[in-house]
Amino acid sequence: MQTLSVSHLRGSNEGDGENGVLLCGCLNPKTVDIIHEVTLAKGMKSAMKTLKKMQSGFTLVEIAIVLVIIGLLLGGVLKGQELINSAKVKNMANEFRSISAFVYAYQDRFRALPGDDRSADTHVNGGIRATTGNVGNARIDGHWNSDTPSDESYLFWQHVRLAGLATGTPDTTSNDYIPRNAEGGRIGITGNPILTAPASTRPYPASFYICSQGIQGRYARQIDTTIDDGNTQTGSVRAIPDGSATTTDAIEVLASDDAMLYTVCMGF
């Protein structure tokens, strides 16, 4: 059976009499208009259903794919941050070893400790001899974070740089004279005791101490684990209050202290 469109129905009724009587299987104009309106209504309803389906949101598969992508991105970011943190720890740990090597190399060459060298003005070109402390007593006097230009611990950096052992400016008046660690904290050295009254069960004797300031607790623990016994209150690596020249005893840095800042010292 052939299906007629509304336009066909309209066309078939044209000229079919004044009263619009159904003749020869045709419909009157009023009926055609009703059919036309119904057809339009159905078309609108179908269009709305289609639009609703289009706006119904993501499927479970699409959501799963998005979540997987987000997970991969987050994993990459976290892994990248972990690598950065590991590089910082390795860099700071290596600084302790490198600076101690400067001491031994200078001592081997000039038979004196850098900073404590009473002949620094002749051993290295442009070297300044310390005038405070007991110069030439085989100990680097002065606090590790001293800002006194005449202190042995302050002139240490000039001596090792002029000797070609370390990089950096030998100009003691330069803002870049004092070396910095990966966290931006100050690095220093001293032969004076760092701990003034450590527990009798954990003494801290050493010929000299290298200290690195402004280190977060989590890095302090990692440094200790990397090059010492994993406890910042014992062994050769110890943590003290940040920026302190000396303190009564070392601090045991716990996981709950990860965000705190400390000065980490290593004895040699």
C-alpha positions in Angstrom: 0.0 0.0 0.0 1.5 3.4 -1.0 2.0 5.9 1.8 1.0 9.5 1.0 2.7 12.5 2.4 0.8 15.5 3.7 1.7 17.4 0.6 0.4 14.6 -1.5 -2.8 14.6 0.5 -3.1 18.4 0.1 -2.5 18.1 -3.7 -5.0 15.3 -4.1 -7.8 17.3 -2.5 -7.4 20.4 -4.6 -10.5 21.0 -6.7 -12.6 18.2 -5.1 -15.7 20.2 -4.5 -17.0 23.1 -2.4 -18.0 21.1 0.6 -14.6 19.3 1.0 -16.3 15.9 0.8 -14.0 12.9 0.7 -14.0 11.7 -2.9 -12.1 9.0 -4.6 -10.2 8.1 -1.4 -9.0 11.8 -0.7 -9.2 13.8 2.5 -10.8 17.1 3.1 -8.5 20.1 3.8 -9.3 20.3 7.5 -8.4 16.7 8.0 -5.2 17.2 6.1 -4.3 20.2 8.3 -4.8 18.0 11.4 -2.6 15.3 10.0 -0.1 17.9 9.1 0.0 19.3 12.7 0.2 15.8 14.1 3.1 15.0 11.8 4.9 18.2 12.9 4.3 17.3 16.6 5.8 13.9 16.1 8.8 15.3 14.3 9.4 17.8 17.1 9.1 15.0 19.7 11.6 12.9 17.8 14.0 15.8 17.5 13.7 16.5 21.3 14.4 12.8 22.0 17.5 12.9 19.8 18.7 16.2 21.4 18.1 14.7 24.9 20.2 11.7 24.0 23.0 14.0 22.7 22.9 15.9 26.0 22.7 12.9 28.3 26.5 13.1 29.2 29.4 10.7 29.0 29.1 7.0 28.8 30.8 4.8 31.5 33.4 3.9 28.9 34.2 7.5 28.2 34.4 8.4 31.9 36.7 5.4 32.5 39.0 6.6 29.7 39.1 10.1 31.2 39.9 8.7 34.6 42.7 6.6 33.3 44.2 9.6 31.5 44.0 11.7 34.7 45.6 8.9 36.6 48.5 8.7 34.2 49.0 12.4 34.3 49.0 12.5 38.1 51.3 9.5 38.2 53.7 11.3 35.9 53.6 14.5 38.0 54.2 12.6 41.3 57.0 10.6 39.8 58.6 13.7 38.4 58.4 15.4 41.8 59.9 12.3 43.4 62.8 12.4 41.0 63.4 16.1 41.8 63.4 15.4 45.5 65.8 12.5 45.1 68.1 14.7 43.1 68.0 17.4 45.8 68.9 14.8 48.5 71.7 13.4 46.4 73.1 16.9 45.7 73.1 17.9 49.4 74.6 14.6 50.5 77.4 14.9 47.9 78.2 18.4 49.2 79.3 17.0 52.5 81.6 14.6 50.8 83.0 17.3 48.4 83.7 19.9 51.0 85.5 17.3 53.2 87.6 16.4 50.1 88.6 20.1 49.8 90.0 20.0 53.4 92.1 16.9 52.8 93.3 18.1 49.4 94.4 21.5 50.8 96.0 19.9 53.8 97.9 17.4 51.6 99.2 20.2 49.4 100.1 22.9 52.0 100.3 20.9 55.2 97.7 23.2 56.8 93.9 23.4 57.0 92.2 25.9 54.8 91.1 28.9 56.9 93.6 27.9 59.6 96.5 28.3 57.2 98.9 30.9 58.8 100.7 31.1 55.4 97.6 31.5 53.3 98.9 34.8 51.9 101.8 33.0 50.3 100.3 29.5 49.6 97.5 30.9 47.4 97.7 34.0 45.3 95.5 36.7 46.9 94.9 34.7 50.0 94.0 36.4 53.3 95.4 35.1 56.6 92.9 34.9 59.4 93.5 37.2 62.3 90.9 35.9 64.8 91.1 32.5 66.6 94.2 30.5 67.2 95.6 30.5 63.7 97.7 27.4 62.8 96.4 25.2 65.6 95.2 22.5 63.2 91.5 23.4 63.8 89.2 25.6 61.8 88.1 28.2 64.4 84.9 30.3 64.2 81.2 29.3 63.9 80.1 27.5 60.8 77.8 30.4 60.0 80.2 33.2 60.9 79.9 36.5 59.0 83.2 37.8 60.4 85.7 38.2 57.5 88.7 37.6 59.7 87.4 34.2 61.0 89.0 31.0 59.9 85.7 29.4 59.1 84.8 32.4 56.9 88.1 32.5 55.1 88.0 28.8 54.5 86.0 29.3 51.2 88.5 31.8 49.9 91.5 29.5 50.5 90.0 26.4 48.8 88.8 28.5 45.8 92.1 30.3 45.3 93.8 26.8 45.5 91.6 25.7 42.7 89.8 23.1 44.7 86.3 24.7 44.7 84.3 26.9 42.4 83.0 30.3 43.4 84.2 33.7 44.0 87.2 34.3 46.4 85.9 37.9 46.9 84.9 37.9 50.6 82.7 41.0 50.1 80.6 39.4 47.3 77.0 38.5 47.9 77.8 35.1 46.3 80.8 34.4 48.5 78.9 32.0 50.9 77.9 28.8 49.2 74.2 27.6 49.2 72.6 24.2 49.1 69.9 23.0 46.8 67.3 24.5 49.1 69.0 27.9 49.2 70.4 27.4 52.7 73.8 28.5 53.8 76.7 26.0 53.9 79.6 26.3 56.4 82.4 24.6 58.2 83.9 24.7 61.6 86.3 22.9 63.9 84.4 24.0 67.0 82.0 21.6 68.7 78.5 21.8 67.3 76.9 20.1 70.3 77.7 21.6 73.7 76.3 18.9 75.9 75.3 15.8 74.0 74.0 12.8 75.8 76.8 10.6 77.2 75.5 7.7 75.1 75.9 9.7 71.8 79.0 11.9 71.9 79.8 13.8 68.7 83.6 14.1 68.4 85.1 15.2 65.0 88.1 17.1 63.6 85.7 19.4 61.7 82.0 19.7 61.0 80.2 20.7 57.8 76.7 22.2 58.3 74.0 22.9 55.8 71.1 25.2 56.7 67.4 25.4 55.8 66.8 21.7 55.0 63.3 20.3 55.4 62.8 17.4 57.8 62.0 14.9 55.1 65.2 15.7 53.3 67.2 15.6 56.6 66.0 12.1 57.2 66.7 11.0 53.6 70.2 12.5 53.8 70.9 10.7 57.1 69.6 7.4 55.6 71.7 7.9 52.5 75.1 8.5 54.1 74.7 7.6 57.8 72.6 5.5 60.2 69.1 6.9 59.4 68.8 8.6 62.8 69.5 12.4 62.9 70.3 12.2 66.6 73.1 9.7 66.3 76.0 8.9 64.0 78.1 11.3 62.0 75.1 13.2 60.5 72.9 15.1 63.0 70.2 17.7 62.9 70.1 20.8 65.0 67.7 23.8 65.2 67.8 25.7 61.9 70.5 28.4 61.8 72.0 27.6 65.3 75.7 27.9 65.6 75.7 25.5 68.5 73.1 23.6 70.5 72.9 21.4 73.5 72.1 18.2 71.7 70.9 16.9 68.3 67.3 16.5 67.3 65.7 13.3 66.2 63.7 14.3 63.1 60.5 12.2 62.8 58.0 11.8 59.9 55.7 14.3 61.6 58.5 16.9 61.3 58.9 16.7 57.6 57.8 20.3 56.9 60.1 21.7 59.7 63.4 23.3 58.7 66.7 22.1 60.2 70.4 22.6 59.9 72.1 19.3 59.1 75.7 18.8 60.2 78.2 16.0 59.4 81.3 15.4 61.4 84.6 14.2 60.0 
